[in-house]
Amino acid sequence: MPLDHVPALLARATEALEEQFRALPAFEPELAGASDTDRMAEVLQRVAERLGDNYPYFHPLYAGQMLKPPHPVARAAYALAMAINPNNHALDGGRASSAMETEAVAEIARMFGWAERYLGHLTSSGTIANLEALWVCGQIAPGKRIVGSEQAHYTHQRISSVLKLGYTPIAADRHGKMDLNALESELRNGDVGTVVATLGTTAIGAVDPLDQILALRDKYGFRIHADAAYGGYFKLIQQHLDEPARRAFEAIALADSIVVDPHKHGLQPYGCGCVLFRDPAVGRFYKHDSPYTYFSSKELHLGEISLECSRAGAAAVALWATQRMLPLVPEGEFAQGLQKGRQAALDLDRWLRNHSAFTTLATGLPELDIVVWKAVAVDAAGASKTANDIFVESALRGLHLAFVQLPLIWFQSGQIAIAESRATVTCLRSVLMKPEHEAWIGSICATLQSAIEAAQGR
């Protein structure tokens, strides 16, 4: 959809919305008179100038962090909902948007294989979604530890501290995945209540072997929380993934809880996270009484299954609208967009593997759509410096990359010295999550080549 069509479509939809409230007596909202127009124009002009101090996150040449522009319909639906500004905590604070949240979350649950029995809702972020999942884990297994890969998002250790739950990081293997031998060593202690399996690490997009962790659950008994904040939507294209990742996504319905972030691959504005529980009976932990908010329905509603109170109903409206345009089905338009991003990652990785200036991960191709690479140099310090030089030169040419600090051994094969096994190196990283990245790989590689030559001439 051309972006210049959006204002006209939004204006038409706003008129339709306002028509439904025309029967109300007229009044003049405070601070919205004609005399304020010039002041608002001046302020908004200053806002636009300030916002210009940003990277072009929407453009394919922004190939750095996990930043993906919302779909135009999400932006328009969010803006439309702001005419009412609903709160999806109590039903009478967001009647329509609460129903739309329930429907949108149901579609996400179906994507993971939970069609009937589950409990779930949207949150203001993936961090809060993970907090709710780990909070339930602590309620079910009080006093027991939570463990996750050392490559899991740092939020899990921080959240565990907030919740006063013990947390132990588990060593990762050279693939960036949780080491199963190290995991089982911890499980033998008998005090692990929850294992966090990451399906799409933020560093390299690695997918923990969830199918094999499930086998350990049968042996030792613990909850499994699948943190699929980044990678969850790849469930839709699991058949196109390499076998280890495919097996993990095929098994995700057997996890006890799942988190996914619609504000990442789901084409939504910040903040929009989602937490799902396989057993709806965990709703008992949320139960509470309020003397003033819950008189509009006798049914369980969103305010009773969320730790957050005020939650933006506009986020639910935007998600609902996007999923109406782009249903979460395999081979659909939304899934094809994921496939284009993954293909872009494979194409960039192939170019890097054939380039003498770089070393890519020794363990194989990208599992999702994140690519990392190390500059060739005599030592880790030299590689880190070269990476910084290329980062700067790339930005000067309009190509924006990112950094990531990784173990040096991930780029080496065979046996290495103990001292080297502890060394880290600053690498370059690209998250190719925009569908447009597939068509722009040629430009990205050409720009990167120019940056390399300039960095070498420093």
N, C-alpha and C positions, 0 to 999 in steps of 0.2 A: 504494500500500500504506500503510495507516495506521501511523504510527511506533510506536504502542503495541502493535502486534502483533509487532514485531521481537524484543524480548527473549524472548518465548515460543518463537518460531521458532528463535532462536539456541540456546536451552536444549535444545530437541529435537534439533537438529543436533549440538550438543556431546555429548549423550548417545550418539548414534549413532557419533560419532568415538571416544569413550572406549571403547565396546564392542569396538572393533577391537584395543585394547591391553590387554584384561582378563587375558590369559594371562600378562602380565608379573608377576614377584614383587612383592608390595606393599612400599611403602616410604613414609617420611614426608619430603616435601620440606622442606629447611631454610627457616626464616623464613616458614613457611606454616601454623603451628599455630593452634589456636583462640585462644591468648593474643594473637595478632596482629590478631584481628578488630577489636577496638576501635580499635587504633592505625591500621589501614587505613581504617576508617570516618572517623576524625578527619582523616586526611591527604586522603582523597578529598573530604570536605566542604570543606576549605580549597582544594583544586584547583578545585572547582565555583565557589567564591566568587571565586577569581582569574580564572577563565575568563569570569565575568560582565563583566569589563572588556574587552568586544569589541563591535564593531558586529554587528548581527543579519544576518550574511552569508547565512543561509538564507532570509531573508524577501524577498518581492517589493519591499518598500520600500527594501531595500538595492539601489540601482541605480547603484553606483559602479564599483569596480574589477572585474577578472576573477576573481570569486569565485563558485563554483557548488557547492552542497552535493553530496557523494557520494550516489549512489542507496542506499536502505536495504539492498539486497542486497549492494552493495559493502562497506558498513560491517560487515554481519553476516559476510560471507565473510572479510573481513580479520581480524575478531576471532576467527573460528573457526580460521583458519590460525595465529593467534598461540598457540594451544594447543600447536603444534609448533614455531613460529618457524623455518621453513625458510629456507635461504640458496641462492639460485639462481645460485651461482657454479660449484659442482661438483655433478655429478649425485647423488652420495651425500649431499649437503647439502640437497637439495630434489628428491627423485625425482618426486613427484606435481606439485609446483608448477612444476618445470622443464617438464614435459610440458604443463601448462596454459598456461604462458607461450608455448611454441612454437605452440600452437593459437590462442591469443588474437592473437598477432602475425600469424599467417597470415591471420586474418580482417581485420585492419587492412590488410595488404598487398593483399588482394583488393579492398578498398574503393578502393584507388588504382589497381587494374588490374594488379597483379602477382600472378598466380595460382600460378606455378610457380617461375620463376627469380628469386630475390632472397635477400638476407641481412638479418636484422634481429633486434632484441631490445629489451627494455625497459631503461630507465635510471632513475636516481633523480630525474631532472628533465629539462626541455627544454634547459637549459643544457648538461648533460653529453651529451645526445643531439647537440646542435649541435657540441660539442667533438669528439665521435667522428667526425662527418661531415667537419669541417674537418681533422681529423688525417689522415684517409684522403686528402683532397685534397692535403695537403702531402706525403704519401708518394708519390702518383702524379705530382704536378707540383712537385718540390722546387725552392725558390728563386723560384717564381712567386707573384705577388700574388693576394690574394683581394679582391674588390670587392663591395659591396652598397649598397643605397640608404641615404641619410642618414637615412631613416625606418625602416631595419631595426633590429632590437633591438640595443641597445648591447652585448649579450653577444658579438656576432660580432667587433667590434674588440678587445674584451678577450681573447677566446679566441685570436684571431690573435696577440696579443702574447704570451700564455702559450706558444703553439706556435712562437714566433719566426718567424712568417710575416708578410710585408708585407700591410697592409690599407689600402684606399682607399675612402672613402665617395663615392658617386655622388649628384649633385644629384637632388632629387625635384621633380616638376612640381606644379602647383596641385591635382592630384588626390591628392597624397601618394604617388604611385607613382614608381618609378625612371624618370628621364629617359633615354630611349633614345639621344638624340643625345649626351648626356654620357657614357653608357656606351660608345658606339661610339668616341668620342674616346679613351677609355682603352684600349679593345681594340686600337686601331691601333698602340699602343706595342709590342705583341707579347709583353708579359710578364705577362699576366693568365692565371692557371691556373684560377680558379674564380669564378663569378658566383653570389652568393646572391640568390635571388628570394624575396621575402616574400609569402606568401599569407595576408594578414590582419595588417597592422601593429598594434602595440599602441596606437598613438595614436588612429587613426580607423578601423581595420579595412580599410585600403586593400589591394588585391590587385595586385601587380606584374604587368605584361603578359608572363607566362611564355611564351605562344605566340610572341610577337615576339622574346623573348630567345632562344628555340630557333632562330629563323631566323638570328640573329647567330652562334649556335654553329656552324651549318653553314658560315658564312663565315670565322670566326676560329679555331674550335677551342678549346674550354675546357670544364671541367666545370660543371654546373649543380646547385647544392644548393637544394632547395625548403624553405625554413623555413616550414612550415605548422603550427607549434606551436599557434597560436591558431586558424587558419581551416581546418585540414585536414579536419575532419569535414563541412564544408560541401560537400565532394565529393558527399555523399549527396543534396543538394538543389540541385545545380548548375543543373538545368533551371529552377529558380525564381529564379535570380540574374539580374541585368542582364548584357547580352552581354559586356562586357569581362571581368568576373569569371568568367562561365561558360566563356569560351574558355580562360582560364588554368587552371581546374580540369580541363577536358577534356584539357589537354595535360600534366597533372602526371605521368602514367606515363612520359613521355619524359625526366624529370629523372634525374640520376645518383644522387641521394640525397634522402630526404624525412625530415623530422622532424615529429612530431605529439605533442601533449601530452594523453594521456587524462585527466590531472587538471584539464584545463580543460573542454571540452565533453563529454569522455568519461565524466563522472559518477564519477570516481575520487578517492580521497583523495590528498593529497600524499604522497610524490612518485612520480610515474609518468609518465615520458617514453618515447618510442619513436623509434628510428632505424632506417631502412630503406635498403638499397643495391640498386640495380637489378642490378648485376653481383655474383653471389655470390663471384666470384674475389677480391674485396677481402679475404676472410677470411684470405688469406695474410699480410696485414700484422699480424694479431692473433696469429699462431702463436707459441707459447711452450711451454716445458717446465717442469713442476713436479714435484719429487720426491715429493710426498705427497698430492696431491688427486685425481688423475685415473686411478684404477684400476678404475672401475666400468663403463666403456664404451669401446669402440674407436671409436665414432662421434663426429663433431664435436658438441660440446655448447656450452651458453651460456657457460661459463667460458672458452672459447677464442675467442669472438667479442665480447668486451666488454673495455673498458679498466678498468671497475670490477671489483673483486673481490667483496667481500660485497655482495649485493643482496637486498632484501627479497622473499622468495618470496610473502609475504602480498599484496604489490601485484599479482603475477601472478594469484593466486587470486581477488582481488577483481575484477580486470578480466575474467577468464574467466567468472565468475559473472554479471557485468553483461551481457556480450555473449551469454550464453545466454538471459537474460530479454529483452534488447533487441538483437536481431541488427542488424548494420550493413548494412542494405539500404535502397535508395530506397523512399520511401513507407511504411516501417515506423514503428513507434511512436517509436523513437529519432529518426529523421529528422523526424517530425512535430514533435517537441520543438524541434528546430533551427528549423523553419519558424515555429513560434509565437514564438520569440525574435526572429527577423528581422521578423516582422509587427509585433511590439511596437515595434521600432526604427523601422520605417516610419511607424507611427501617431504616435509621439512626434515624429519629425522633421516630420511634416505639421502637428502642432499648433504646433510652434515656428516653422515658416515663416509661419504665419498670425498670429503674435504680434508686436505692435509693439515689445516690449521686447528682442527677440532678432534676431540675424542668424545664419543657418546657412551651411554651406559653400556657396560659390558654384558648386561643380562638380557638384552633384547630390545624389541620395539616398544613404543609407548603403549600402555594398556588402555588409556582413554584418549584424551586430547591435550595432554601436557608433555612438552618436550624440554629436556635439559641437556646441556652439553658443556664440556670443559675445554678451555683453550690448551693447546699443546705448548708445554714449556718445560724447562729443566727441573722445576720443582713446583710444589703447591703454591708457594708465594708468588712465583713468576706467573703461574696460570691465573691466579686471582687478580694480579695487576693487569694482565692482558684482557681478562674479562671486563674489568672496569673500563679500560680504554675503549674496547669495542662497544660497551654500553653507551658511553658518552658520544662516540662518533656516530653510532646508530641514531641516537636521539637528535643529533644535529641534522641528520638526513630525514627526519620525520618518522623513523621506525623506533618504537618504544618497547623495550624488553624489560625483564625483571632479573633479579639476582636470587640465588638460593645457595645455602651452605650445605654441602653434602660430604659424606665420607669419601676419601680418595679411593678406597678399595672398590667402590662401586664402578669405577671406570677402568679397573685392572682385572686381569684374569690370572689364574694360577696362584701359587703361594707367594706371600709377601712377608716382609719383616714385621715384627710386633710393633715397632715404632711407627711404621707406615700405616698399620691397621688402625691407628688412632688418629691419623691426620685427617683434616678436613680441607676442602678447597671451595672457593667461591666460584660458582658456575653461573652461566646464563640460562634463562628459563623463559619459555613462551607458553601461554595458555591460549590455545587456538579454539576458543569456544563459540566464535561467531560463524555462522554458515558462510558468510562472505570470505572468510579466510581461505577457503579452498581455491577460489578464483584468484586470490591475491598472493599465493605462495611464490609465484614467479617474481613479483615485485619485492616481496619480503626477502627472498634469497639474493636478488640483485643488489638491494640496498645493504644487506648484511655484508656482501662481498666488498662493496665500496667502503664500508666501515672498517672491515678487516685491513684493507690496503692502507687506509689512513692511519689506523692504529699501529701498523707495522712501521710506518714512516715517522712515528713520533721520536 
